């Protein structure tokens, strides 16, 4: 493929909302981490029907300069890195109803009562009718960007017609907020342990794109939320741009598939996979 034919990769952000299984916590047994995932609508043109983490491409309002005064944890971040965190928080709010924010001057994240009153902003944000600054200023809120921990960085392979430069973040789901799905782009939602996600994918009952599958595997190396956050802080993300592996003469891949290679230092158990 010529350089001119390669589609540009649009910046995007994805959030892995985590919790320790409430049933295990209540029973005072060993915690088992769960991750929140949503199912994309079948009519969406990218990863339709797939089980994914909430997320999406950056919106124009995610780079509003006023956000530097409306986000905690923004110190030391570049304009792009702040915008990515804003996008991750915004997308989680639009798609799952969870909002990592607090009332300005407060230390605690908002609870269910405040969140219910903010539901009216989800559709206007999703449609682009307003930017997130308008909601934050109107409701005296600030985004808790320090709650996000960088986890992974994937760029769509160059042969794909639609490409994204996606940053993945981990975050603890606020215990007083209830995650769900928007009923538009996302038609279902589940809390699952990483091992359960992998088992369902292997059984063919769930569809996962390779980046999601490998990141679930990576997440599943830890069993608790605290362990996952600590591991992510110790290993900064390595950019993954999967490259097509040239086949040896006389060797053919299965019809419709390619073998892709990823960096060996990116923290995954494999360096090649089929797509």
Buried (B, 14 or more C-beta within 10 A) or exposed (E): EEEEEBBEBBBBBBBBBBBBBEEBBEEEEEBBBBBBBBBBBEEBEBBEBBBBBBBBBBBEBBBBEEBEEBBBBBEEBEEEBBBBBBBBBBBBBBBBBBBBBBBBEEEEBBEEEBBEEBEEBBEBBBEEEBBBBBBBEEBEBBBBBBBBBBBBBBBBBBBBEEBBBBBBBBBBBBEEBEBBBBEEBBBEBBBBBBBBBBEBBEEEEBBBBBBBBBBBBBBBEBBBBBEBBEBBEEBEBBEBBBBBBEEEEEEEEEEEEBBBBBBEEBBBEEEEBEB
